[in-house]
């Protein structure tokens, strides 16, 4: 079953060498795991709340074992210091599609019908 990962991150523009070292180490890991980057987004504005993230990257992995193979590999663990300098905000999330809760129909509020 495909596993989707959403990375929320911000890049430290002053840490280009650390970013390069991180990318050099992680790109082969993603390829080996069969991961595919699906989308990249830039966060332009936070409407409610606060966010340290400036970018969102959505990545599909073949399964959970592939996700773990990347993030628990000795190669990945070896570049943590580069990662921490390159990304002041870095969060990896496993996500899945979920049904939205049904909202009461405001047009029928006050009627005798039950809203579930």
C-alpha positions in Angstrom: 0.0 0.0 0.0 1.4 3.4 -1.0 2.3 5.6 2.0 2.2 9.4 1.6 4.6 11.6 3.5 4.3 15.3 3.9 7.4 17.2 4.8 7.0 20.7 6.3 10.2 22.6 6.2 12.1 25.9 6.0 15.5 26.2 4.4 18.4 28.1 5.9 19.7 30.2 3.0 23.0 30.6 4.8 23.7 26.8 5.1 24.1 26.0 1.4 26.9 23.5 2.1 24.8 21.7 4.7 21.9 21.6 2.3 24.1 20.2 -0.5 25.5 17.5 1.9 22.0 16.6 3.0 20.6 16.4 -0.5 23.6 14.4 -1.7 23.0 11.8 1.0 19.2 11.6 0.8 18.5 11.6 -3.0 20.0 8.1 -3.4 18.1 6.9 -0.4 14.8 8.1 -1.8 15.6 6.5 -5.2 16.6 3.2 -3.6 13.4 3.2 -1.5 11.2 3.8 -4.6 10.0 7.1 -3.3 8.5 9.6 -5.7 8.2 13.4 -5.0 4.6 14.2 -6.0 4.3 17.9 -5.3 6.1 20.9 -3.8 4.3 23.9 -2.4 5.5 27.2 -1.1 3.7 28.6 2.0 3.0 32.2 1.2 0.9 33.2 4.1 -0.3 31.8 7.4 -3.9 32.8 8.0 -4.4 31.3 11.5 -1.7 30.1 13.9 2.0 30.2 13.5 4.2 28.2 11.3 7.9 27.8 10.9 7.5 26.0 7.7 8.0 27.8 4.4 7.6 24.7 2.1 5.6 21.6 1.8 6.8 18.5 -0.1 4.6 15.5 -0.7 6.3 12.2 -1.3 4.9 8.8 -2.1 6.6 5.6 -0.8 5.8 2.1 -1.8 5.0 1.1 1.8 5.8 1.9 5.4 9.0 -0.2 5.3 10.4 2.0 2.6 9.7 5.1 4.8 11.5 3.5 7.7 14.4 2.3 5.4 15.1 5.9 4.5 14.7 7.6 7.9 16.3 4.9 10.0 19.2 4.2 7.6 22.8 4.7 8.8 23.3 7.1 5.8 20.3 9.3 6.9 21.3 9.3 10.5 24.9 10.3 9.5 23.6 13.6 8.0 21.4 14.7 10.9 23.8 17.6 11.8 23.7 18.8 8.2 19.9 18.5 8.2 19.5 20.5 11.5 21.7 23.3 10.1 20.1 23.3 6.6 16.5 23.3 7.9 15.5 25.5 10.9 12.1 23.9 10.6 11.8 20.3 9.6 8.9 18.0 10.2 8.1 14.7 8.4 4.5 13.4 8.6 2.9 10.2 7.4 -0.6 11.2 6.1 -3.6 9.4 4.8 -6.9 10.4 3.2 -9.6 10.8 5.7 -13.3 11.4 5.4 -14.4 14.8 6.4 -17.0 14.9 9.2 -20.4 15.7 8.1 -21.4 19.3 8.9 -25.0 20.2 9.9 -26.9 21.7 7.1 -27.4 25.3 8.3 -30.3 25.7 5.8 -32.3 23.1 7.6 -31.5 24.3 11.1 -34.7 24.5 13.2 -36.5 21.7 11.2 -37.7 18.5 12.8 -35.3 16.4 10.8 -32.3 14.9 12.6 -28.9 15.9 11.4 -26.3 13.1 11.6 
